[in-house]
Amino acid sequence: MKKYNKAPLPFQGQKRNFIKLFNEQIKKLCGDGSGWTIVDVFGGSGLLSHNAKYTCRNARVIYNDYDNYSHRLANISKTEGIRKDLLSLVAVYKKKEKIQADTKEKIIEYLNSKNNCIDCFTLSSYLLFSGGTITDLSDFDSRALYNRVAVTPLNCSGYLDGVEITHLSFDKLMQQKLTGKVLYLLDPPYINTQQGYRKDTYFGLLDQLKLFGLMKPPFMYFTSDKSEIVEMVNNANFTFSDIFNGCEIFETKNQVGKKASYKDFLILKKS
Ligand SMILES: C[S@@+](CC[C@H](N)C(=O)[O-])C[C@H]1O[C@@H](n2cnc3c(N)ncnc32)[C@H](O)[C@@H]1O
């Protein structure tokens, strides 16, 4: 089985910085996975599900694909065809160079001819400045384009092998009764943000409170210093802080450019 340390198609918020630590901790907790069900509640790109299945081969792994990322994967060969054609169209440009109006016109004309097989997120990562996204091809008209087309061919073979896929809201999924030992992987969007492919991915205060109400150990909860979850965990006066009693906290530092950085946390509660 091939191991992926990053998702096969771009996905903002994927836990690639945590993969090594995640695999170590999940191995310690679930061994080869026998008797375990691992539920990746906020599955996003499926990167955690893939790694959980890779590391704990005998586990039942449920990838909750709320954004329909698996649909993007199912169309990866079409996206790969477009990537190759874009590479030819931008051949005279250096990496990250701004694309001139005449080439931009050709690109847009080409993409419009492929309208039924467009992966807007992947195309955004190829043609927009870092972090920019479009949701419709027409959004490119008003945007400056850059040559950020990937040179590595796209491939997702074996990525979701052996993983069960669901498409449920987290509350429906977490209310389902599961037998045996169950580990929840909880990587919710930051509060008051929208994330992903669908329009209804807004995650507000009520969602966060609902999630706290449904959480039971063992779980792995992912967050960062952009949220105040770790402060809450360390402050016994908050109503929900007991959910995290006895947990272990692991952190990684992420550099953004030369000056800014932020920390990501993995909060592990075993029982
Ligand atoms: C931080 S991302 C998860 C990233 C993922 N762990 C990865 O490595 O790719 C949070 C995900 O939760 C999804 N989401 C938003 N609202 C949700 C809901 N009500 N139920 C389940 N998932 C939801 C978002 O669309 C997004 O894909």
The ligand as an SDF file (V2000), in Angstrom:
LIG
                    3D

 27 29  0  0  0  0  0  0  0  0999 V2000
   -9.9300   21.4090    9.2990 C   0  0  0  0  0  0  0  0  0  0  0  0
  -10.8670   20.6110    8.0540 S   0  0  0  0  0  0  0  0  0  0  0  0
  -10.4090   18.9390    8.2370 C   0  0  0  0  0  0  0  0  0  0  0  0
   -9.1160   18.6260    7.5200 C   0  0  0  0  0  0  0  0  0  0  0  0
   -8.7550   17.1630    7.5060 C   0  0  0  0  0  0  0  0  0  0  0  0
   -8.4360   16.6460    8.8110 N   0  0  0  0  0  0  0  0  0  0  0  0
   -7.5870   16.9210    6.5490 C   0  0  0  0  0  0  0  0  0  0  0  0
   -6.4950   16.4970    7.0070 O   0  0  0  0  0  0  0  0  0  0  0  0
   -7.7540   17.1600    5.3620 O   0  0  0  0  0  0  0  0  0  0  0  0
  -12.5040   20.6340    8.6770 C   0  0  0  0  0  0  0  0  0  0  0  0
  -13.5180   19.9780    7.7580 C   0  0  0  0  0  0  0  0  0  0  0  0
  -14.7980   19.9150    8.3940 O   0  0  0  0  0  0  0  0  0  0  0  0
  -15.7980   20.0910    7.3950 C   0  0  0  0  0  0  0  0  0  0  0  0
  -17.0820   20.4630    8.0070 N   0  0  0  0  0  0  0  0  0  0  0  0
  -17.6470   21.7100    8.1310 C   0  0  0  0  0  0  0  0  0  0  0  0
  -18.8470   21.6200    8.7370 N   0  0  0  0  0  0  0  0  0  0  0  0
  -19.0460   20.3000    9.0050 C   0  0  0  0  0  0  0  0  0  0  0  0
  -20.1110   19.5690    9.6030 C   0  0  0  0  0  0  0  0  0  0  0  0
  -21.2180   20.1850   10.0450 N   0  0  0  0  0  0  0  0  0  0  0  0
  -19.9880   18.2340    9.7160 N   0  0  0  0  0  0  0  0  0  0  0  0
  -18.8750   17.5750    9.2700 C   0  0  0  0  0  0  0  0  0  0  0  0
  -17.8420   18.2190    8.6790 N   0  0  0  0  0  0  0  0  0  0  0  0
  -17.9250   19.5680    8.5480 C   0  0  0  0  0  0  0  0  0  0  0  0
  -15.1860   21.1940    6.5370 C   0  0  0  0  0  0  0  0  0  0  0  0
  -15.8410   21.3090    5.3150 O   0  0  0  0  0  0  0  0  0  0  0  0
  -13.7320   20.7060    6.4400 C   0  0  0  0  0  0  0  0  0  0  0  0
  -13.5800   19.7760    5.4190 O   0  0  0  0  0  0  0  0  0  0  0  0
  1  2  1  0
  2  3  1  0
  2 10  1  0
  3  4  1  0
  4  5  1  0
  5  6  1  0
  5  7  1  0
  7  8  2  0
  7  9  1  0
 10 11  1  0
 11 12  1  0
 11 26  1  0
 12 13  1  0
 13 14  1  0
 13 24  1  0
 14 15  1  0
 14 23  1  0
 15 16  2  0
 16 17  1  0
 17 18  1  0
 17 23  2  0
 18 19  1  0
 18 20  2  0
 20 21  1  0
 21 22  2  0
 22 23  1  0
 24 25  1  0
 24 26  1  0
 26 27  1  0
M  CHG  2   2   1   9  -1
M  END
$$$$
